[in-house]
Amino acid sequence: MEKLFISAIALFSTIAICGQSSNTGSGRIYFEERSRIELKLEGDAEGLASRLPRERKAEKILVFNSDAMLFENGNSVVDDEMANQHDDGNLRINMIVSGENKIYTDLKTKKVIEQKDFMNRIFLVEKDIPQIDWKMTGNQKEILGYTCYEATKTDTAGLITTAWFTPDIKIEGGPQGLGSLPGMILEADINKGSRIYTAKSIESLKPEEMKIHPPKDGRKISEEEYKKLVAEKLKEMGMEEGGGNQMRIVIRHQ
């Protein structure tokens, strides 16, 4: 029994040392963002279904250290060519492509500043870091060599988010402002595939190499005012925002 006890201690110490050696306190994570586009086609427009995009992909980058994080667009947007508008005779379809949106999280003050580019107008929305009631499922898998654990949350509208986080990166963060888990989120599924973030590569950087600054361009506005503005504009365009920022587009012949 004594030999078994000593062996158990040695095994636990080995696991702890391995976990510490893989710890990343500051770095850069490259994410692929996949957004589903839901099209509602009416009348003669139904024949266009096979010619219109149903998904958009983009690269996103999360830079982080122990003090702050910045989530922003990457160097390439995979599907920008699908982008601004389709014109088919008397049918015109407008599609909005995300601009220079950024999410800055101050881990010390627990504040978030979001820079939102909506229809060529830039806004700054400041708020507290949201406290998220995650539920651990007990499931785990490996992402980029990191052991990740599954957690889920459901908001007041019934929107379900599934996240996979690793305690080996000891920063409570993730893509699209997600966090409040004991480690970094490397994969997130919002509203059953409406929007999916998947980490594709991770770079470890020294703290002195990290320069993370909050966005400063844009008109300051409350979160409630911004949501109202977006909802009104999308309604004017015959569009509406669905769960998880999924875009629903109603298309009719003019």
Salt bridges, closest charged atoms under 4 A:
GLU32 OE1 - ARG34 NE 3.59
GLU33 OE2 - ARG195 NH1 3.61
GLU38 OE2 - ARG248 NE 3.21
GLU42 OE2 - LYS40 NZ 3.94
GLU42 OE1 - ARG252 NE 2.79
GLU55 OE2 - ARG34 NH1 3.72
ASP67 OD1 - LYS108 NZ 3.56
GLU72 OE1 - LYS102 NZ 3.93
ASP80 OD1 - ARG56 NH2 3.10
ASP87 OD2 - ARG92 NH2 2.56
ASP88 OD2 - ARG51 NH2 3.49
GLU114 OE1 - LYS116 NZ 2.83
GLU114 OE2 - LYS127 NZ 2.83
ASP128 OD1 - LYS111 NZ 2.49
ASP133 OD2 - LYS135 NZ 3.33
GLU187 OE2 - LYS141 NZ 2.98
GLU203 OE1 - ARG28 NH1 2.83
GLU223 OE2 - LYS127 NZ 3.20
GLU236 OE1 - LYS233 NZ 3.34
